[in-house]
Amino acid sequence: ANKRRTTSYYLKMREAHHKSLVLGVYPSRLKKLRKKEIDRTLSYWNKGNQSHRTIVCMCDEITQKVLSNARRLVLAPLQYSSDIDSLSAWIPDLNIIPKEDMHVTIALPWWWHTIRPGNNELTKKMANRFKQTLLVEFHYGFQIELERIVLLGGKVLVALWRCVGERETDDGRVIVDRHGTNIDPMVWLREEIVRCFITESPDQRRQPLTYQHNKSEGDKAEENAWQHTIMQRTPGMGKPGSADGFIHTTLCRLPLDCLSSKDIELDELHRLCREVSATLNGHRMVVDKYRFIETMGEGGESNPCYKPIYDEIIEAPARHEVHIDGTVESRNAQVSDVLERHNTIGPSGNFWNEEVVAPAPSTDTQSSATTLSA
């Protein structure tokens, strides 16, 4: 899955460079177009009776800080403003995901729909279905690794992730990296979520739980010709057999139709994306805690975490090890064993704006050369 995933990311990066110029808009039309853009972003919220359900994994504090700083550096050349009357580059606050709301989308069990009586009970039922999926198939916590940051289509700034897993060397050592031999955990998790929501269990105790299956009998005539929205909208699923395992964190959306009154070159932004990608490539995050969220869209297109009407935190099951004396030990594999340091080495500077602490003088009389085994 990582081969398909990284190949897909590379192609998306190449396609992103095709968009290198955003044409300016006449000042007389600019404010009208920007109001239209805000109305479009809040279209579901403005209806007042729409919601959708999503499963996300929140970024940890270090990852939030890393991605927030990367976004700041990439967008700096725009010198943008959130003032709708500005004639220079404009990005509304709605289009910039707050640091504390940065997340990775796992699945979207139910796309936008009209809220009806019994909606909260249905949401709780769906959250319980997701819990069952995690427990029955033993979806333990796993790690994802940052590969690159890309301005997709010249419009959406995203962080793209890949999975890491365990592999064993010839001498019996276990290494955790992108070449793991175990099943790709993100693809497996998403496939199981889809299966548990759209299929019936052999004993018929688990019934499908999708919009199509909850429609009245008279509306199900074309069900066989319809691909469930959970498959359409869950990132990386696509058509059967063509899933690329797309894992992303949305950082910002540029309103290209009303960005500025002047032409804006995006080549500098693409260059900065490559630079921060080279700096941050390999940063890891643990996926072992999920949020099942129902939102009405008040946070815009890419932020379901803003004022959700349903919000439940669901943890992945912990691994247990039974010892010979019968004692049971709980452990989170790949979580506590990984030592991460975020110190930037060399002339590239302190990317995270951390306080720089001089290393203590060495008392070792041996060679001070650093080795991988140190």
N, C-alpha and C positions, 0 to 999 in steps of 0.2 A: 504493500500500500504506500510506503514511503517513496518508492520509485515513481508511482503515478502522481503522488502528491507533489513531490519536488519538481517533476517535469511540468506539471500544471502551473506551479508557481513561476517557473522560469518563463513559460509562455505568456503568463499574465503580465509579468514584468516587461517583456518585450513589447506586448501590445500597449502597455501603459505609455511607452515612449512615443507612440504614434500621435498622442495628444500633447502637443508641445506649445500651442498658442490658444489663448482664450481671447476672443475679440471683444473690444469694448462696446458699451451700449450708450446711446445718446442720453445725456443727463436728464432730458425731459421724460424719458421712459423708464429710467432706472428705478425710481421709488415704486412705481406701479408694479413693475416686474418683481421687485423684492417682496412687496406685500402679497403678491400672488404666490411666490415661493413659500412664504410662511404659511399661507392658507393651505397649500398643497401638503406641506410637512405635517400640519395639524388636521388634515382632512378627517381622519377617523375620530379624533378627539372632538372636533366641532360637531360631528353627528350626535354625540352624546349617548348613543346606545350601542356602541360597538366595542368589542374587546378581542384580544387574542392571547393564547397561552403559549409560553415558551419555557424551555429548560436551559439554564445557563450555568456556567462556572465562573465565579468572580475571581478577578486577578488579585493576587496577594499584594501587600503594601509595597514590597520592593519592586514588583513588576509594574504596579501603578506608577511608581516614581520613575522607573526606567522609560516606560512608554510615554508618559507625560512630557518628560524632558526631550525625548526623541521627536515628539510632535512639535514641541516649541521650536526646536532647531530647524526642522524641515519647513515649517510655515513662516519662519522669521523673514525671509526675503519678501513676502507679500506685504508686510507691515499693515496687516489687516485691521479692520475695526468692526465692532458689532453695531455701530450706529447706522440705522437704515438710511439716513440722509447723507452719509459719506459718499463722496465721488470716487474715492480710492477703493482698494480691495475690501470686500465686505463678506464676513462670515457670521451668521446669526448664532447666538449662544446655543440655540437648539441643535445646531449642527456640530457642536464640539462636545464630545462625550465627557462629562465630568470625571476626574481621576478616580473618584470613589465608585463610579458606576462602570468602569471598564470590565469587560467580561468576554468569555468565549461562549458562543452559542453552541449548545449541544444538539438540541432538536426543537422542532416546533410542532407539538402534537395537534394543535388546532389553530388554523389561520383566522383572520378577521371574520367575525360573525355578529349577528344581532343578539344582544343579551335578552334572554327570555326567562320566565319563571323557572325556578329550580337551577339557575345558572351556578350558584355557589356550591350546591350539592354535587353537580356534575364536575366542577373543578376539583373538589376534594376527592372524588372518585378517580379522576385522572391522575392526581398526585399519588394516590395509593397504588394505582396501576404501575406508575414509574418506580415506586419503592419495591414492588414485587419483582419488577424486571431486574433491579440491582441485586436483590437477595437471591432469587431463584437461580440466576446464572452466575452468581459470584463475581460481579463486576467490581473488583478491588480498585483502589486508587492507583493512578499511573502518572507518568510525567510526560509533558510536552516541551518541545524545545523551539525557541524562536529561530526562524530561518531568515526572514527578510521583512523589510517594511517597504510597501509599494503604494504608489498613488494610482489606484486602479482606474483606468479610463480617464486619467487626469482629473478625477472627481472625488474618489473615495480613498482616504488614507487609511490603510489597514496594516496590522501586524499579522504575518502569516506564520503558522506553527507547524511542526511535524512531531511525530511520536518517537519516543525512545523505548527500548525494551531490553530484556536480558539476553545475553548470549554467553556461551561457555567456551573458553579457550581449550587448546589441546592439553594443557596441564591442569585443567579442572577449575580454573579461576572464572568467576562470574563478572562480566563487564556489562554495564548499562550504557547503551548508546543507540544511535539511529539504525544500526544494523542488527537489532535484536531479532532472534529467530522465533519468538512467540507471536501469536496472532495480534495484528494491529489493534490496540485496545479501543481507539476512538471509532474506527469502522465497525468493530464488533459491537460496541455499545449502541451505536446508532441503528445498526441493523436489528438488534434485539428490541430496541424501543419501538421501531416501526412494526416488527413482527407481533409484538405483544399488544399493539394498539389496533392492528388491522385484521388479525386472524383470530380464529376460535381455537381454543385448546382441545386436544383430543377427547377429553372427558366432558367438554362443553361447559365447564365451570367458568371459564374465562371467555366472555363474549367480546366481539369487536367494539372498539370505543372511538369512533371517528364521526365526523359530521355526516358522511354518507350513510353510515349505519344507523344514525339517530334520526334520519329524515323519515317522514311518513312513508308508508308503503307505496303510495301513488307516485312519489318522487324518486323511487329507486330504479326506475326502468332502465336508465342509462348508466347505472352504477358500474357495470362491467367495462364500459368504455372510458371510465374516469379514473385518473390516477389520483390517489388520495393526497390531500394537501400536505400531510405529514412527510410524504416522500418528495413532493415538489419543493417544499420550503426548507426542509432540513438541509443545512449546508453539506455539500460533499456527497449527497446521495444520488441525485440525478436519476437517469434511467438504469434499470437493472443491468449489472455487468459493466457499467461505465463510471461508477463512483470513483472520485479522485481523493476522497477523504479530506476535503477542504476544511481547514481549521483556521479561524481568523478572529481578530479583535478589531472592531471598527473604532478608529480614533477621531475622524473628522470627515465631513462631507462638504465639498466646495460647491456653491450655487453657481454653476458655470453660465447659466443664462442671464445672470445679473451680478456677476462678480465685481465689475468695475466699469467706470466710464472710459478707461484706457485699456489698450491691449496688454495682456499679461502673458509673459513668457514663463513656461513651466519647466524649462530645461534645468534651471537651477534647483528646483524642487526635486526633480528626478535624480540629480547628482547627489543631493543631500540624503535622499532615501538610500542610495547605494552606500554612502559613507556611514550612516548610522546602522545600516544592515551589517556592514563589515565589523563594526564595533560591538554590536549586540548579539550577533550570531552565536548561538549556543546557550544563551540564557534559558534557564529552565523554570518551569512552574509545575506544581503538583495539582492534579485534578482528582480530588477525593471528597469534595463537598459541592453540592448542587443547590440551585434555587429554582423552585417551580413557581413561575410568576404568571399572573394574569394582569394585563395592562389595558388601559383604554386609550393609550397613545398620547398622553399629555407631554411625554418626554421627547416626542418627535419620532423619526423613522427608526433610529438605531439604539434607542435607550428605553428598553422595557422596564428598567429598574427604577424609573422615576414615578413615585406615587402609585404603586401597583394596587389593585383592588383585592389581590390575593397573593400572598408571599409566604412560601414555606421552604425552610432549609432542610435538605435531605442529604445525609452523609452516606458515603460508600461503605459497604461492609468491611470490617477489619479482618485481616488474616489471623488465623489462630494456629498455634503450634502446640501439639500435645507431646509432653515429655514422657520418658519411660516410667517416671514415678506417678504419672497420672495428672500432674499439674498442667494447666492450660495457660499459655502465654499469648497475649494479643500483640501483634506487631503490624506496622504499616510498611510493607515492602516498598523499596525505592523512595521512601520518604525521608526517614531519619538517617539513612546511610549516605546521603549525598551531601558533601561539603561544598558550599557555593561561596565564592568571594567575588566582589564586584569592584576590585581595584583596577583602574586602567593603568597599564604599564606603557611607558614611552612618551613621545612628544605630543600625542594626541590630546593630552590634557585630562582633566577630571570630568568625565562625561556626566556623572551623577551629582556634581557639586557637593561631594562629600568633604568632610574635614580631613585634610591630609595629615597623617601622623607619620613622623619619621621612624623608620625601623630601628629597633634597638641594636647597638653595636654587637657584632658577633664575637663570642669568646672561643669559637672553634678554631683550632690551629690548623685544621685541614683546609683543603681547597674550598673557596667560597662558591664554586660553580654550582648552578642549580641543575638538578637532574629530575627526570620524571618520577623516579622512585623516591624522591625526597619527601 
